[in-house]
Amino acid sequence: MYLTPEHQILFQSLNVALWPKAESDSKLKEADDINPEILFHLALSQGVMALALDGLKLDLKSLDKELWLRWNMSVQKVENRRARQCAVLKELVTIFRSHGIELMVLKGIGAGMLYPRPDHRECGDIDIFLMGDYEKGNAIMRAMGIEVEIKSGKHSNFFFKGVPIENHKTFLNVNGSDIDRNLDRELCRILKEQGTDTIMLDDVLVRIPTPDFQAVFLTRHAIVHFLASGLVCRYICDLALFFTSMGERINVPRFVKVMKNEGQYLLLCSFLSIGGKYLRMPHIDYHDTSLDFQKVEELTEKVLDEAFNNSYRSINREDRLKMWVVKRKIIGIKQYALSKWKYDSVNRGLFRSELFYRLAQNLHISNWY
C-alpha cells in the first residue's frame, strides 16, 4: 500500500521505541512535509500513542508546543492507567490468594513487560484466569459488594476500584467456532503440562502464561480482532516483541502445526511480515518450505491497508453506541459483508458459519439496547 509521510514517520518512531539499543539504519524522516495533528491521531487510532512519542523524541522540532504538551498529557494518562491497573492486579492477586486461589494474568500487563517502557504499552482492561476457580472468584467479588456481569460463557465482567476486569472461564470463545474450541483445548494442554511463568510487580509475584501458551493465545487474540474490527499497530508490536524475545522458548514445530491445522498460520505470517518490513523485527525462520511467500506478501499488503483505512473505525465507539439500534445493526452487517476476504484467508467456509453465529448473537435481546 502507499504509505503517507505520516505513516512512514509513525513506523520510524516505533522502530526507535521498540528497539532502542539497535543501530538505526536511517535518520528519522524529516518532518517538514508531515501534518503533526494527523500523525497524533494516527498514533492514537493505532493504539501506539505513547510508543510513538518515545521515538519522536529524537525529532522534537516536528511538533509545535501546543501539540507536544497535549501529546505528553495523553501519554501521562496511559502511564497513570497502567499504574492503577498494576495496583489493582496486585490487590486482586493478594485477595484471591488469601482464599486459596491462584490468579494468572493474560496478555495486557504481562505482555507489556516485554516493552522497553512497559508503562507505554496501552491496554484497556485486565484479563485474568483463576486456574479453574472461576465461579468461586465471582462469588468472592459478589461477597465484597461488587456487581459481576455474565454476558457470555467465556468470561464474567466486573469493575474493581474503577478498573474493568474480565474473569475468564475459558481462554477463547468456545461457543463460537471449532477453531476456538480446538485452540482452547491446546491452551489447556499447555497449561496442564507446563504450568505458568511469573513476573514481579514490586513485591507481589504474579503468574503469567508460558511462551508456548502465549504464542497461541496472542496469535488468536490478534486474529480475532483482525476479523471482527481490524488490526492496529499495537497488536503487531505485541507479536513482534513476543516472538523476538521468546522465540527460542517456543516449541516451534508443534506451534506451526497447530496454527496450520486451524488455518491461522498464513495470517500470522502476514502479521509478522509487517513487523519485519516496517518495524525492523528480526527475521524468524519457522522452517516451513511449503509456505507460499507470494500469497503471504499479497495478504500482508491487504492487512496493512485495512489497518490504516478501516471504515469500521471511522465511527468511534461512543457514537456507535448512541445510534438507533437498527441503524447500528445495519452498519454491522455491511461491515461484516466487506470483511469476507478476511475470513476467506483463514478458511473458505468460515464466513458462512460465522454469519449464522453472528445472526444468532444479534437476535439475542441483550444486544438490542
Secondary structure, DSSP 4 states (H G I P E B T S, - for coil): -PPPHHHHHHHHHHHHHH-TTSPPSSPPPPGGGS-HHHHHHHHHHTT-HHHHHHHHTT-GGGS-HHHHHHHHHHHHHHHHHHHHHHHHHHHHHHHHHHTT---EEESHHHHHTTSSSGGGS---SEEEE-TT-HHHHHHHHHHTT---B--SSSEEEEEETTEEEEEESSSS-TTT-HHHHHHHHHHHHHHHHH--EEEEETTEEEEE--HHHHHHHHHHHHHHHHHHT---HHHHHHHHHHHHHHGGGS-HHHHHHHHHHTT-HHHHHHHHHHHHHHS-PPP-----TT--HHHHHHHHHHHHHHHHS-GGGGS-HHHHHHS-HHHHHHHHHHHHHHTHHHHHTT-TTHHHHHHHHHHHHHTSGGG--
